Amino acid sequence: MPKVSVVMTAYNAMAYLPQTMETLLWQSFTDFELVLVNNGSTDNIVEWVTQLSEPRIKLISQENRGIPGGLNRGIAHAQGEYITFLDADDLWDPTKLEKQVKILDENPEVGLVYNWVTLIDEHSQDMGGLIHRHSIVKFNVEGDVRKKLLEQDIIGCGSSAMVRRVCFEEVGVFDPSFTIAADWDMWVRIGLHYPFKVIKEPLTYYRKHSRSMTSNWQAAMLDCGVAIEKIFSYVSPELQYLKNHSYGRLYFYHAQQRVRSVQRDYYEASRLYKKAVSYYPRLAYCWSSVRLNLTINLLKLLGAQRYDRLIKLLRLLVSHTKKKLMRITVSLNANGEALTNEIVN
């Protein structure tokens, strides 16, 4: 029996699946199986996987039942003590499984361990910017995560979580009525019963597609709204005050996504931001609000093209300055005298 089951669903994912598979097969921890659910693909995934001749891969084909349906099928066939998930277009650091297994082995009371997430684009490039420095999604919440988790999805990406198998036996599997919000709903159910642990390293690379950032955001927001109503239907009375916080975080997140989208829709971002603050006024005083409002005003003043040129120029200037400052270090002897300049590229 493998220690870990990696569950992956794939639907016409061959554009990214080979790179994703490499980061899985190169893991330093090797006692795992991959339960790969072919969710109704029409590409050559079956032939490609067969050619790999990798005994740890268990391929299951079914008609497309959506991501939650695919994950549930994978869980049903998983044999590992720990279950983790890998989207077919995301990537992992080579030590991801090793570090998470160690945490769960050493902390038997913990139900879920997650890690920081780096955002990458279609070309696997870091999506960090000058004003929006969230190329790494960092949450430090662990232990009793109920309050923070009810406000927002602290996991950051489904590919970052590793879950003790018994958690699914207690709280059930993914709700197939959701799409975007299925992960969050699951993490909440687990978090209401088990403590979490976090590894403060970006071990997961979450691929953000420009198409998904522009075309489906209304549907995603609606899905999350339905999830909020469901979640707070079973949350205890003393935590019900967090419902407004949750709606505020939801609208704030989508306001940020509007200015990061291809369209750079500052008007819609401004509308969503005001709605977020109406639900959760304290959001107006966080540093993220300063960045968001600065971006909105710059887009309004300059337009999308000039804004992008300005950000590109500022990134180059910042990068050049950092490299220049880091090139020379001064080594001091015991008396504090300058001895040499060293190149430290």
C-alpha distance (Angstrom), angle and dihedral (degrees) to the residues before:
residue distance angle dihedral
M1 . . .
P2 3.82 . .
K3 3.79 119.0 .
V4 3.82 92.2 -135.4
S5 3.78 133.6 32.5
V6 3.79 115.6 -156.7
V7 3.81 109.9 -157.3
M8 3.80 118.0 -158.5
T9 3.79 131.0 173.1
A10 3.79 120.0 -158.5
Y11 3.78 131.4 -168.1
N12 3.82 114.5 175.6
A13 3.80 88.1 -34.6
M14 3.81 101.4 145.6
A15 3.81 92.6 117.1
Y16 3.82 89.5 72.7
L17 3.81 106.7 10.8
P18 3.85 96.8 91.2
Q19 3.82 91.8 56.1
T20 3.80 91.4 44.1
M21 3.79 90.9 49.9
E22 3.80 91.0 52.0
T23 3.80 92.1 57.3
L24 3.80 89.2 50.3
L25 3.79 97.5 47.2
W26 3.82 90.6 46.0
Q27 3.81 92.9 59.1
S28 3.81 115.4 133.1
F29 3.82 87.7 -137.2
T30 3.80 107.6 68.0
D31 3.84 106.4 175.9
F32 3.79 95.3 98.7
E33 3.77 142.0 105.1
L34 3.80 126.3 -144.8
V35 3.79 114.7 -137.5
L36 3.80 100.5 -162.9
V37 3.79 113.9 -169.5
N38 3.79 112.8 -159.7
N39 3.80 98.2 -150.2
G40 3.80 99.7 -157.5
S41 3.82 97.2 -58.2
T42 3.80 120.2 176.9
D43 3.80 95.5 -162.2
N44 3.82 128.0 87.1
I45 3.82 96.9 -84.9
V46 3.83 95.0 126.1
E47 3.82 93.4 52.7
W48 3.81 91.9 43.7
V49 3.80 94.9 50.8
T50 3.81 91.3 45.7
Q51 3.81 90.3 55.1
L52 3.81 91.1 55.3
S53 3.82 90.7 69.9
E54 3.81 89.4 -156.5
P55 3.83 110.9 157.2
R56 3.82 92.7 -158.1
I57 3.82 91.6 65.3
K58 3.80 118.0 92.3
L59 3.84 108.9 -170.8
I60 3.80 118.7 -158.0
S61 3.80 121.0 -178.4
Q62 3.78 124.1 -159.7
E63 3.79 140.4 150.1
N64 3.80 113.8 -80.4
R65 3.80 108.3 -78.3
G66 3.79 96.6 165.7
I67 3.79 125.4 -100.8
P68 3.84 96.2 -68.4
G69 3.80 90.7 49.1
G70 3.80 90.5 50.0
L71 3.81 92.5 48.4
N72 3.79 91.5 49.6
R73 3.81 90.8 51.9
G74 3.79 88.6 50.6
I75 3.81 92.8 49.7
A76 3.80 90.0 50.6
H77 3.82 90.0 57.3
A78 3.81 96.9 38.9
Q79 3.80 116.8 112.1
G80 3.81 101.2 -177.6
E81 3.79 127.4 112.1
Y82 3.80 87.4 -131.0
I83 3.81 125.2 39.7
T84 3.79 124.8 -156.3
F85 3.79 132.9 173.7
L86 3.79 132.5 -133.5
D87 3.79 122.6 -173.2
A88 3.79 112.0 -137.3
D89 3.82 92.0 -115.7
D90 3.82 100.6 40.3
L91 3.81 126.6 92.4
W92 3.81 135.7 -140.8
D93 3.77 135.0 -146.7
P94 3.85 109.1 -115.8
T95 3.82 91.4 -113.5
K96 3.81 97.4 48.6
L97 3.81 98.6 103.9
E98 3.80 94.2 39.4
K99 3.80 94.0 53.8
Q100 3.79 95.1 44.5
V101 3.81 94.2 47.7
K102 3.81 89.1 51.8
I103 3.82 90.9 53.9
L104 3.81 94.0 50.3
D105 3.81 92.8 43.8
E106 3.81 91.4 52.4
N107 3.83 95.9 41.8
P108 3.83 109.4 46.4
E109 3.81 92.1 174.4
V110 3.83 92.6 60.6
G111 3.79 116.5 96.8
L112 3.80 100.5 -172.3
V113 3.79 137.1 21.0
Y114 3.79 122.9 -167.0
N115 3.79 137.1 174.1
W116 3.78 140.7 -150.3
V117 3.81 117.7 -76.0
T118 3.80 131.7 -138.3
L119 3.80 116.8 -150.2
I120 3.81 116.0 -134.3
D121 3.80 132.4 178.7
E122 3.81 132.5 -130.8
H123 3.82 89.3 -75.0
S124 3.83 93.8 50.4
Q125 3.81 90.7 -107.8
D126 3.80 122.4 144.6
M127 3.82 110.1 -100.4
G128 3.80 96.2 -148.8
G129 3.77 118.2 132.2
L130 3.77 140.8 -178.0
I131 3.80 99.4 -100.0
H132 3.81 97.0 24.5
R133 3.79 103.4 48.7
H134 3.79 94.2 172.1
S135 3.80 97.2 114.7
I136 3.82 82.6 123.2
V137 3.79 117.5 51.0
K138 3.81 104.8 -147.5
F139 3.78 123.0 -170.5
N140 3.79 118.5 166.1
V141 3.81 98.0 -174.1
E142 3.80 116.3 129.5
G143 3.78 139.7 146.3
D144 3.80 109.0 35.5
V145 3.81 99.3 15.7
R146 3.80 98.7 168.4
K147 3.81 99.5 111.0
K148 3.80 96.9 44.8
L149 3.79 92.9 40.7
L150 3.80 91.9 52.4
E151 3.81 89.1 55.0
Q152 3.79 95.2 51.2
D153 3.78 145.3 -24.2
I154 3.81 102.2 -77.6
I155 3.82 93.5 -178.4
G156 3.82 90.8 76.6
C157 3.80 95.8 -156.4
G158 3.79 135.0 18.9
S159 3.81 90.5 -126.5
S160 3.81 91.1 66.6
A161 3.82 100.0 60.6
M162 3.80 127.8 92.4
V163 3.81 114.7 -171.5
R164 3.77 132.7 -164.5
R165 3.81 107.3 -115.2
V166 3.82 93.7 -127.0
C167 3.82 89.5 63.9
F168 3.79 91.1 70.5
E169 3.78 90.4 47.3
E170 3.81 88.8 56.4
V171 3.83 104.2 38.3
G172 3.81 101.7 25.3
V173 3.80 130.9 -124.2
F174 3.81 134.8 -64.8
D175 3.81 117.9 -50.0
P176 3.84 104.8 -115.5
S177 3.81 91.7 -156.2
F178 3.82 89.0 74.6
T179 3.79 130.9 69.7
I180 3.82 113.0 178.5
A181 3.81 94.7 14.0
A182 3.81 98.3 49.3
D183 3.82 92.3 95.5
W184 3.80 94.7 49.3
D185 3.80 92.9 47.8
M186 3.81 89.1 52.3
W187 3.82 95.0 47.6
V188 3.82 90.3 50.2
R189 3.79 91.9 53.0
I190 3.80 90.8 49.8
G191 3.81 92.8 43.3
L192 3.79 92.1 55.1
H193 3.82 88.8 62.4
Y194 3.81 107.4 27.1
P195 3.81 138.4 40.0
F196 3.81 118.9 -116.6
K197 3.80 133.0 -138.9
V198 3.81 127.3 -152.1
I199 3.80 129.7 -153.3
K200 3.80 106.3 -148.1
E201 3.77 95.5 -142.4
P202 3.84 129.6 93.9
L203 3.80 97.6 -113.1
T204 3.82 96.3 151.3
Y205 3.80 127.7 63.6
Y206 3.80 110.7 -154.4
R207 3.79 114.4 -159.1
K208 3.80 114.3 -139.3
H209 3.79 114.8 -163.1
S210 3.79 119.0 -151.1
R211 3.80 89.2 -139.4
S212 3.78 93.2 55.8
M213 3.80 90.3 46.9
T214 3.80 91.7 58.4
S215 3.79 112.1 29.3
N216 3.79 106.9 42.9
W217 3.78 105.7 33.4
Q218 3.81 95.2 108.0
A219 3.80 90.6 52.2
A220 3.81 90.5 46.6
M221 3.78 91.7 51.3
L222 3.81 91.3 48.6
D223 3.81 90.8 49.1
C224 3.80 91.2 51.9
G225 3.80 90.8 47.4
V226 3.80 90.2 55.6
A227 3.81 88.8 48.0
I228 3.82 91.3 52.9
E229 3.80 90.5 53.8
K230 3.81 91.5 48.3
I231 3.81 94.8 45.8
F232 3.80 94.8 49.4
S233 3.79 90.9 47.8
Y234 3.81 88.8 73.1
V235 3.82 101.7 29.0
S236 3.82 117.0 109.0
P237 3.85 118.1 -98.7
E238 3.82 94.7 -109.6
L239 3.82 90.0 61.8
Q240 3.81 97.9 46.2
Y241 3.82 91.7 96.7
L242 3.82 87.5 71.9
K243 3.80 91.1 68.7
N244 3.82 92.4 84.3
H245 3.81 89.3 46.1
S246 3.79 88.7 54.0
Y247 3.81 93.1 51.7
G248 3.80 89.7 46.8
R249 3.80 92.3 52.5
L250 3.81 90.4 47.3
Y251 3.81 94.4 54.6
F252 3.81 92.1 41.3
Y253 3.80 91.9 53.3
H254 3.80 92.2 50.9
A255 3.80 90.9 46.9
Q256 3.80 87.4 57.9
Q257 3.80 91.1 47.8
R258 3.81 92.2 52.7
V259 3.81 93.0 61.6
R260 3.80 91.2 43.3
S261 3.79 93.6 51.5
V262 3.80 124.0 98.0
Q263 3.81 90.3 -102.3
R264 3.84 93.2 51.5
D265 3.82 87.8 -144.3
Y266 3.82 99.9 -164.9
Y267 3.81 92.9 166.2
E268 3.82 93.2 58.9
A269 3.81 90.0 40.8
S270 3.79 90.3 55.6
R271 3.81 91.6 49.1
L272 3.80 92.9 49.7
Y273 3.80 91.9 45.6
K274 3.81 91.7 55.4
K275 3.80 89.7 49.0
A276 3.82 90.6 50.0
V277 3.80 92.1 52.7
S278 3.79 91.5 47.4
Y279 3.82 88.5 59.9
Y280 3.79 96.7 38.7
P281 3.84 112.0 17.9
R282 3.80 94.0 -175.1
L283 3.81 89.4 70.7
A284 3.81 88.6 74.5
Y285 3.81 90.4 68.9
C286 3.82 100.1 51.9
W287 3.79 124.9 101.8
S288 3.81 90.5 -116.6
S289 3.81 88.4 63.6
V290 3.80 90.6 54.2
R291 3.81 90.7 52.9
L292 3.80 93.0 44.6
N293 3.81 94.1 49.6
L294 3.80 91.3 45.9
T295 3.80 89.7 52.9
I296 3.81 92.7 47.1
N297 3.81 91.9 50.6
L298 3.80 93.5 46.1
L299 3.80 91.0 50.6
K300 3.78 90.8 48.2
L301 3.81 91.2 49.6
L302 3.81 100.6 40.2
G303 3.79 106.4 23.2
A304 3.79 124.2 -127.2
Q305 3.81 99.3 -72.3
R306 3.80 96.5 48.4
Y307 3.79 90.6 43.0
D308 3.81 91.2 54.1
R309 3.80 90.9 48.3
L310 3.79 91.0 50.4
I311 3.81 92.8 49.7
K312 3.81 91.3 47.4
L313 3.81 90.7 51.4
L314 3.80 93.0 47.2
R315 3.80 91.2 48.9
L316 3.80 90.2 53.6
L317 3.79 91.7 48.6
V318 3.80 92.9 48.7
S319 3.80 92.0 46.6
H320 3.81 92.3 48.7
T321 3.82 92.0 48.2
K322 3.81 92.7 49.4
K323 3.80 92.4 50.4
K324 3.79 91.6 48.2
L325 3.80 93.4 50.6
M326 3.81 92.9 46.8
R327 3.80 97.6 48.7
I328 3.79 99.1 80.0
T329 3.77 126.5 45.0
V330 3.73 126.3 179.8
S331 3.79 116.8 -132.6
L332 3.78 114.7 -153.9
N333 3.77 128.1 -157.9
A334 3.77 123.0 -138.2
N335 3.81 90.6 -82.2
G336 3.76 92.9 54.8
E337 3.79 94.6 -109.3
A338 3.82 119.8 147.4
L339 3.78 108.5 -113.3
T340 3.77 111.6 166.7
N341 3.75 145.0 -3.2
E342 3.77 112.9 -130.1
I343 3.78 129.9 -160.1
V344 3.80 106.8 -131.5
N345 3.75 105.2 179.6
